Amino acid sequence: MTEITHNTTMMEKGDSLWDKAWYKFKHDNMGKTGAFIVFIYLIVALGVWFGFWGGTWSDTSDQLWQGPSMQNWFGTNVIGQDVFTRAIYSTKVAFEVGFIVALLSTALGAVLGAISGYFSGSWIDSVILWLMGVLDSIPFYLFVAAVAFALKDNPFAMHIAMISTFWTITSRVVRGEVIKLKGQEFVEAAHAIGVSQNKIIFKHIMPNTSHILLVQSTIAFVAAIKSEVILSFLGLGVKDGVSWGLMISESTQDVLAGHFNNFASSSAFLFILVIAFNMFSDSMQDALDPKKVG
Amino acid sequence: MDILKFALRKLAGGVPLILGVTFISFLLMIYFGPDLTWDKLGKNPTALEIQEVRHELGYDQPFLQRYGTYLKELVTFDFGNSQVVDKKVSTILKETMPVSLHLIIPGFILGNVIAIALALFAAYHRGSWIDKLIMTGSVIGMSISFLIVIIFFQLLFCSSYGLDMFPVRGWEVYDSEDNIIWYQYLRYVTVPTLATVFVALGYNTRFYRAVLVEEMTKDHVRTAKAFGHTPTSLLFKGVLKNAMVPIITRIMFSIPLVVVSGSLLIESYFGIPGVGKVTFDAIIAGDQNILKAIVGLTAVLFVVVLLLTDILYRVFDPRVELK
């Protein structure tokens, strides 16, 4: 299967799409900076996961509304919790949401998009297209609320709602690409030697959409993190624990009283991660766009 | 005549979409949704009382019949009373719809017009520092959460920690006869509009620039340039008009979602009594009748938008046939 992927992309200059992409990415400073920052965040998140730091996020103290100091780098909040620790711990929460949603929504979009593209024009395609149209027409916040109702406040209601709406974007892109691919010789050849339909779709065609999937998953990751913040603020997202969204939600009270620590640190953590991810994602899009070869 | 036939066929084609949206939301929100029986009952209800309330709410009917009732409500635009406020759902919507429209329209128009202008500018100076500046700005705009922008702008413009020029929240812009007081309107609408425009600019500029750059690299533009057309006529006639199809698609399809989702956050944060706030309150309180109405109407709006988009394509591109 890898031979086939390579053969189709290697035809021109003997370099695969991935080799060229890697070469371009290495020379893209914006992209490298973005990737580096995301990597630091990832280490922070993993550190929280393995319990190296951030474990004391819920500890209270009698130091209320403190400004930045050596003990509390970003100050403390209304009940004396260390804002820095809370922001660090929230990194893990954000990565959890981002990874789960990006992985599953991209996978779902890839499978359904490939099926609907391969059978384009048939009833299967119509059903999938209809489903995408329907999911795109339900207002997002209402859909999240509806899923939360139906799942009786399951903590994963937010994730499930995001996965079931985000896949449509990936699916549309993959569908278009698969329609293009299925007319190519390698698919014809596979047909001719009697490869089964499932194998053609999932082993021959789908690997050729992997560059799209990589880019789409980074977009889904960013969208998930940003949605988490707004949903948690509206009371539809993270309910137990702490997240940047909950911190911002708390801080709406703080800012009116003139305490900006909480707001500033959660916003800054969120903003830096999202912009770094956007830079990384843009640079991957440029690098992996076969139209821009050369 | 052709247009009418086309419109009717398009609307009929939208029926499966409306059925799908209403079915999924009915299933999730109402059928598996919160059971309102106990909210309506007093303490220690008898079995008979429970049954009466369940009958009143329609819980004892089979699934398809309940879904059918919902569709009938959607067609007749009669969703009954709100389950929280003692008002008809249609009256609530009639009162709040104008507020939402007044709130959204300036930001929506500005967000798109300014974005197209910036995108034209960036695309024309492609590769130069102006282009890079505009694109960097739009990535920054894309990366800031809408929520943060709202809080920050409120702090900056409305609080004593900032400029303190505008009211913090509320919407007191109508006089006793429901006419708009323009001075008040400007006072209340400015900060929400600035926030919407700021966020919209990031995404829109990027999208429009990509569309325009693609159009700009085409042969007819090169030819026009060679013939010595001025940049203005080149940009507006050669590029913008040809790029209208994707631009219209984007603008039109953002309408239904902007009306509900976009205003939800702004209205609940600024305490503006529009459709978004009604939706948010209904979500929190589990007011199913209002939610049913809003989901159903959004789906209808989507179908209407699909239709209008197709007709608009025809206006800008005579090659498109209304089939």
Chai-1 contact restraints between the chains, C-beta under 6 A:
chainA,res_idxA,chainB,res_idxB,connection_type,confidence,min_distance_angstrom,max_distance_angstrom,comment,restraint_id
A,W130,B,P16,contact,1.0,0.0,6.0,A-B,restraint_1
A,G133,B,L17,contact,1.0,0.0,6.0,A-B,restraint_2
A,V134,B,G20,contact,1.0,0.0,6.0,A-B,restraint_3
A,V134,B,V21,contact,1.0,0.0,6.0,A-B,restraint_4
A,S137,B,V21,contact,1.0,0.0,6.0,A-B,restraint_5
A,S137,B,A299,contact,1.0,0.0,6.0,A-B,restraint_6
A,S137,B,F302,contact,1.0,0.0,6.0,A-B,restraint_7
A,I138,B,V21,contact,1.0,0.0,6.0,A-B,restraint_8
A,P139,B,V260,contact,1.0,0.0,6.0,A-B,restraint_9
A,P139,B,S261,contact,1.0,0.0,6.0,A-B,restraint_10
A,P139,B,T298,contact,1.0,0.0,6.0,A-B,restraint_11
A,F140,B,S261,contact,1.0,0.0,6.0,A-B,restraint_12
A,Y141,B,S261,contact,1.0,0.0,6.0,A-B,restraint_13
A,Y141,B,L264,contact,1.0,0.0,6.0,A-B,restraint_14
A,L142,B,V295,contact,1.0,0.0,6.0,A-B,restraint_15
A,A145,B,I283,contact,1.0,0.0,6.0,A-B,restraint_16
A,A146,B,S25,contact,1.0,0.0,6.0,A-B,restraint_17
A,A146,B,L28,contact,1.0,0.0,6.0,A-B,restraint_18
A,A146,B,M29,contact,1.0,0.0,6.0,A-B,restraint_19
A,F149,B,M29,contact,1.0,0.0,6.0,A-B,restraint_20
A,F149,B,G33,contact,1.0,0.0,6.0,A-B,restraint_21
A,F149,B,P34,contact,1.0,0.0,6.0,A-B,restraint_22
A,A150,B,L28,contact,1.0,0.0,6.0,A-B,restraint_23
A,A150,B,F32,contact,1.0,0.0,6.0,A-B,restraint_24
A,K226,B,S145,contact,1.0,0.0,6.0,A-B,restraint_25
A,V229,B,S145,contact,1.0,0.0,6.0,A-B,restraint_26
A,V229,B,L147,contact,1.0,0.0,6.0,A-B,restraint_27
A,I230,B,L147,contact,1.0,0.0,6.0,A-B,restraint_28
A,F233,B,L147,contact,1.0,0.0,6.0,A-B,restraint_29
A,I248,B,L147,contact,1.0,0.0,6.0,A-B,restraint_30
A,V255,B,L155,contact,1.0,0.0,6.0,A-B,restraint_31
A,S267,B,I148,contact,1.0,0.0,6.0,A-B,restraint_32
A,F271,B,S143,contact,1.0,0.0,6.0,A-B,restraint_33
A,F271,B,I144,contact,1.0,0.0,6.0,A-B,restraint_34
A,V274,B,S143,contact,1.0,0.0,6.0,A-B,restraint_35
A,I275,B,S143,contact,1.0,0.0,6.0,A-B,restraint_36
A,N278,B,V139,contact,1.0,0.0,6.0,A-B,restraint_37
A,N278,B,S143,contact,1.0,0.0,6.0,A-B,restraint_38
